[in-house]
Amino acid sequence: MLTISQLAATAGVTVRTVRHYHHVGLLPEPERDASGYRRYSAQVAVDLIRIRTLADAGVPLARIDALLHAQPTEFAAAITDIDAELRRKVDQLTEYRRRIAELDSGERLVLPPEVVAILNRMRRLGVSERRVRVERDSWILMQALDPRAMPQRIRDKNAGFDDPETTRLYLACDQSVDWDPHDPRLDQLIDDLDAWEIKHERDSSRPGNLKLISSRISEETPAWQRILDALADRAERRRTAGHDS
């Protein structure tokens, strides 16, 4: 007969593990003998080794008891099912690892490759990582709020970076991120941006869902807030003048 320590050593587990198997009902707990010790038979040691082997193989503890008492055909069928489940988990983990390996600062996790390519293009142009992060967040919001507009927005963004003047203005806005909102340089930048909006027949008022995207940009810096407010005000005044004429 074996003590609990001897039983654990024989099966290659810890005493704590033996007690856990007692607790969950996998291994019967014998009564104490006259000396106050719990004594275990050789059969219990065999059962414990079988339990440990199944557990080490990835069999859930909740299924081990049934397997210990299963007929050979039942045991084989159950093992086949468990193996299939383990294979599904392995495939799932492999897919997780593949996705993690493809992540670029988390961008590929939530954005299509075409948008990630735009963000990388911005980095190559010299746009700051802070502005790239704001751009990323804006695309995430766009995808959630108006996914059907994504293809056209992607085309427009790439066309913009193909245009030297658009790129110049974009980089100028990036450089203004930490300017004081009353910096006189912002006046010229606002004039240039407004002229660009007029030339490209763009409306700076940002109706509907685009207001949320604009707010993500403006909340980053007071300078950008002033730029967006000024452009929206000028666009509103042009619309009002057009209605009055």
Disulfide bonds with the S-S distance in Angstrom:
none
